[in-house]
Every structure is written in structure tokens, then in C-alpha cells.
């Protein structure tokens, strides 16, 4: 099984503003700081230019996430994107809320070099969206996809979540059917997780059920495969050629630079992250100080362990050489149990093994 080449260097841009924070979200996002948007976007441009002047490599991927990047003025976001020096064929993605998408906004993105949109769909069933604390109208997903195609942006992703409280198997099938009716070139489907400090965490009655999620994952996998979307990472499916190049940066431990509050960066085994709040971030940029909050230097052992944890989640699997010889009996036992297979000296999860990926990884490290 051929291993993809290294993914290169990428840039992540964090936009922390939301109209309403979702009940499950633990990211550094706020729904009460709209008055800071202008200053924050100006600071982003300044930080990008400062890094460029310091010799930051050409970006082969750019990902604008949040938060809700589509909530800020399109021209302001375009200025940040165009400030990033990129390779001619760079993948440039912007996350969007379906309710914010217009052809005018997308044209602004397209003219700034955006060639991929990631739509936060989560569900196509209104009461399931309500259970997640989301407010968008599922019909706007259809309109957003039409707009993406209408302005000529070449590819897009639909982001789905399964396992919300009260979501029936029929609800999940409805979401899958309506999403696939849009012929998406890429779909991400994540099991709902409970993050500390969120409204979801505080409400035990809404916590997801593991068995329910284990039933819904194979429903999604079968539906996506039947539609021509191949699984290439546990939670990601794509038409060949439409895989997310930016996400592969993380899965292959490539270098990347994060801009904005709470954004993470990685270079040659060193990880660091910016201060968490937009106010502090803007102040540091404006006064010419470092936005770094803290860092860690990874040991050789940590790098190897993380490589195994990441690569085993992907279609090509983990290299057998990356697994200690004294763990090979574990490989044999899990292969006999139908959790994995050894293909061309790589350990590859089976569909059943994907459901237990964390347990498999623990047994191999």
C-alpha cells in the first residue's frame, strides 16, 4: 500500500467570532465580541506579514477556521488570506455557516484564492440541530452548495455530527440522504463528544450513547462508499482527488503555522500556541510582542507515539516498522479478531477496527 508523500507546509487562521456558540463547542470562540472584529482582522494581517518577513515558508495549504469565519466581512478575511504567501496550487479552505453564505461573499473568497469551502452542516434535521444548540436552517445548506458551484469554487466539504440526544437512526439516515443528494466531493462525519466546560457537558441527559454512535458510523460509511466517497481517515470520506490536503498536514506531522488567538503551530518537533483571548492577542500584535502563550518540545518517543496514533487512523495505516517488536503478538491477536490487517508491511484498521481505534492504538504503544 503506497504511502502519500509529505504534505508540505500549511497555515491555519483562527477566527473566533460566532453569532451563537454551539452547546458542544470547547474551542476558543465567543458570541459576544463582535465589536472586536475589525481590530482582530487587522492584527491577523500584521501577524502574517511579520511571520512572512521573518522567512515563513510558502504555504501549500491555508485553512481558515473558527468560530465562524463567514461571519466577518468578506473583504477583511480576503485581506488576511492574500497576505499569506502561497504556492501556485495551494489549497485554501474557509469554514462557513450555511446561513452566512451568499454568492457575493463566495466571489470575494474566490478572488482571494479560496478554492475549497467547508460547510458546518452537522444535521439536516431541525430538531437534531436544536439538540446540538445550532440554529441554521437545513434548507440553507442546499442554497449554499448551489452558491459554491455557481461561483466556480472547485470543491467543498460537508461537516456532519452524529449521536445528538434524541437523534434516531431514521434522523441520521435523513441527514445522510439529504447530504448525499447534494453530490458532495468530501464529507466529514464525527461522533458527538462531550468536552469539559460546555453546556453539553453540564447536561447529563444530552450526553451521547456509545452504542448508538457505534451503530451510526457503519450506516454513514456504507452510504458514503455507495456514493463514491472513499474513507481515507476514520472520520473523512472523499471522491478521489478531493481529500483535504490541510488535514493531512496534521496526520503526517508536517510543519504548520497558526495565526490568531489560541492558534497552534508546529515546526520540527516543537509545538506552541497563542494566547487564548482576542483582546490579549490584538494587544500583543499591536505592541510588537510575541503572541505565544506556551510551547513544548516533543521527545523522539513522543513523536514516534504520535506518528502511530495519527497514521493508523488513515487509509494507508501505520508502518509495521513503527511498532515495537514486542507488540507484534498484539497485532496478530487483533488481526484474528477482525480489527486490523497487515498490508504491504503496514497495519491497517478494518471498518470494525475504526470503531475501536483508540483501544487498538493503546495496545500498540
N, C-alpha and C positions, 0 to 999 in steps of 0.2 A: 504494500500500500504506500503510494508516494506521499511524502510529507511536503506541504506547501512551503515555498521559500519564505525567508524572513519578511515581516510586514513593513519594515522601514520605520520612519519617524512620524509621529502624529501630534496633533494639538487638540486639546479639549478646552472649550469655552463654557463657563458656567454662568447661566442667567437665573438668578434666584427668585424671581418675582412670579407670583401666581394670583389669579383672581380669587381662588379659594383653595386652600391646602387640602389634599385628599386625606381621608382618615387613616390610611395605611402608610403614608409617606413620612420617612425619617430623614430625608435629605435636607440640606441647608437651603430651605426655601421659606418665603414669607408672603403673606397675603395682605399685609398692612404697611408696605414700604414703597408704594408706587411713586411717592414724591422723590425717591432717590434714584429713579431710573436714569434720568439724564446724566447725573454726576457719575453714576456707576458705569454707564456705557462709555463715557469719556475716559474714565480711568482704565477700562479694559483696553481701549486703543493705545493709551500711553504705556501700559504694561507690555503689550505685544510689541510695540515699537522699541521699547527698552531691551527686550529679550532679543529682538532681531539685530539691534546694534551690537549686542554682546556676542553675536555669532550663532544664534539659534539655527539649526539646520532647516533646509526646505521641508515643509510638511507634505507628506504623501497622503495624509488623511486629516480632516478637520471635523470635529463633532461638536455641535452647539446643543447643550442640554440644560436641564433645569430641574425644577421650575418650569416655566412656560415661556420659552424664547419667543414664540409667536405673539406674546402679549405686548412686547416692547415695539416701538416704531420700527418699521422695516428698514428705513434708511439708516437708523442708528445701528442696527445689527449688521447691516451691509458694510458700514464703515469698519466695524471690528473685523469682519471676515476678510475684507480686502486688505487690511493691514497685515495679515498673515502671509508671509512669502511661501508659495506653494509650488510643487512640481506641476507641469502642464496637465497631467492626467490625475490630479489629486481628487480623491473622493471627499466631498463636502456635504455633510448632513446637518439638517436642522430639525429638532423635535418641535412638533406643532400640536396644539389642541384643535380638534376638528371645528370647534365653534369660532376660532380666530382666523381660519384660513379663507383668504379671498384670492382671486386671480391677480389683483393688483399687488398684494403682499408677495405672492409667489413670483411674480415678474421681477420684483425688486431683489428677491433672493437669487433668482436665476441669473440676473445681470451681475450679481456679485460673485458668481461662480458656484452657487449651490446646485448640486446635481443629484441630491438624494433627500427625501423627506421621511421622517419617522412620525407617524400619526399615533397619538395616545388614544386608542380605541377602548381597550380594556374589556368592554362588553357591548353587544348590540341589543341588550335587553334593558329597558329603562329601570326596572325595579332592582336589577343587579347593580347597575351603576349607582343607584341610590344607596344600596348596601355598602358600596365602596366609598361613599362620600363624594362621588363625582356628579357633575351637573350637566355635562354636554348632551346634546340631542343626537341619538344614533343616526338620524337622517342626515345630519351634517357630515357624517363620515363619507357617505355616498357623494355629497356635493364636493367635499374636499378632494376626494380621489379624482373626480371629474375635472376639478380645477388644476390639480397636479398634472394630469395628462394634457389638459387644454393649453397650458403654458409651455409644455415641452420639457419639463423636468423628467429625466430618463428613468428614474427608479424610485421606489418608496417601500417603506415597511409599515405593517400594521402591528401595533403592540397590543397584546391581549393578556388578560389575567383570569385565571380560573380558581374556583374554590371559595368565592364570597359566600357569606352566610345567606342561606335561602336559595342559592343558585341550584336548580335542579339539573339532572342530565339533559332534559329537554331544552332548558335555557342555554346550556353550553352548546348543544347541537345547533340551536338557533343562531348563536354567535358565530360558530364555525361556518354554517351555511351562508349567512349574510356576508361574512368577511370574504369567503372564497368566491362569492358571486361577483366580487369586485376584481377578480383575477390579480391578486397582489403578487409581485415578484419576490416578496420576502415577508415572512410572518415571524414574530417572536411571541411565545406563549409561556408565561411564568406562573407558577403556583403562588397564590397569595401567601405572604409571610407576615408574621407579627413582629414588628420592630418596637423595641422599648421606647417609651415616651410618646407614643402615638395614641390618638383616640381609639384606634382599633385595639391596641394593647390593653387599654383600660376597660374594655367591654368584653368580658369572657364569653358572653352569649354569641358574639360575632366571630369568634376565632374559627379558622378553617379546620376541617376534619381531614386527617391524613389519608384515610381510606377513600374518602370522596375524591380527593385530588389524585390519588393513585388510579382511580377508575377513569378520571377525565383526561389524564395525559395520553393514554393509548388511543382514546377517541380522537384527540387532536392529531396525533402522529399519523393515524390511518387516513384521516381526512386530508391532511396536507400532502402526504405521499401520493394519494389518489389524484390530487390536483396538480401533481408535477413538481411539488416543492420538496426537495431532499433535506433531511435532517443533517446539519453539519456541526452542530453543537447542541447539547441537551435541550436547550430552550429555543433554538433557532432553526428555521427551515427556509430554503430559498430555491428559486429557479436557478439552475447552474449559471454562474456568471454574475449573480446578483447578491452574493454573500457580502456581509458587512466587513469591509477591509479594516475599518477602525476598530471594531471589536476584536479582530484577530490580533491587533497590536497587544491588547491585554493578555490574550490567551497564549501568545508566543513570547511574552516577557520583553517585548521591544521597548524602545525608549519613547516617551511622550512628555509633553509639557502642558500643564493645566493653568489656565488663566481665570481669574475671578475668585470670589470668596469661596473657601473650602475646597477649591480645586486641587487635585493630586497630580504629582509629576513623578517620573521615574527616569533615571539615567544610570546605566552601568551598575545596577545593584543598589543604588541609593534612591530612596523614596522620600518625598517631602510633600507637605500640604500647606495651603494658605490659611490665613486667619478666617474664622467662620462667618463673621457678620459683614454685611455690605458696608456699613458705616466705617468700621475699622479698616477694611480693605481700601476704600476710597481715600481715607486719610493717609494711609501709608504710601499709596501710589503718589498722591499729590505732594507729599513732603519728601519724595525721593528715597524712601526707606524700603527695606525688603518686606514683601508680603508673606514671607514664610513664617508659619507658626511653629513647626517642628519637623524633624526628619528621623529616618532610621537607615542604618547601613545593614544590608542583608548579608548574612554569612553564606558561605558556599553551601552549607547544609540546608539553609532556609531556601536558597534559590532552587536547589535540586528538588526539595519537597514541594515547593510551589509549582515548579515545572510539571511534576507528576500530577498534582491536583488539577491544573489547568488543561493539560493536553489530554488527559483521559476523558475529559468532558467532550472532546471534539471528535469529529468523524474519523480522523486518522489515528486516534488513540495515542497512548504513551509508548515510548520506546522501551522495549524489553530491557535494554542496557541501562535504563534509568531506574530500574527496580532492583533492589538488593537481592543477591542470590538466595539468601535465606528466606526470602518471601516467595520464591517460585513455587513452593508447595501450596501457598495460598492461591496462586494463580491457577494451579491445577484443580484445586477444590472448587473455586468459583466458576471455572470453565465447566466442570462437571455439573455444577448447579445451574448452568444456563445464564450466568450473569455477565460473562465476558468470553472472548475468544482471542487466540493469538494468531495474527495475520501478518505475514511478512515481517516477523520479529517486532511486531507492535501489539500491545494489549488494547483491545477494542471492546467497548461496552456493547452488550446486546440491548435491544429495546427494553427488556426487563431489567437489565443492569442499570440503565439510565435512571430508573426509579429509585435505585439504591446507590447512586454514585458516591455519596458521602461515606456510606458504610464501606463500599469497595475500596475507596481511597485510604481510609483509616487502616484497613487490613494490609495495604501495600506499603505503608510508610512507617 
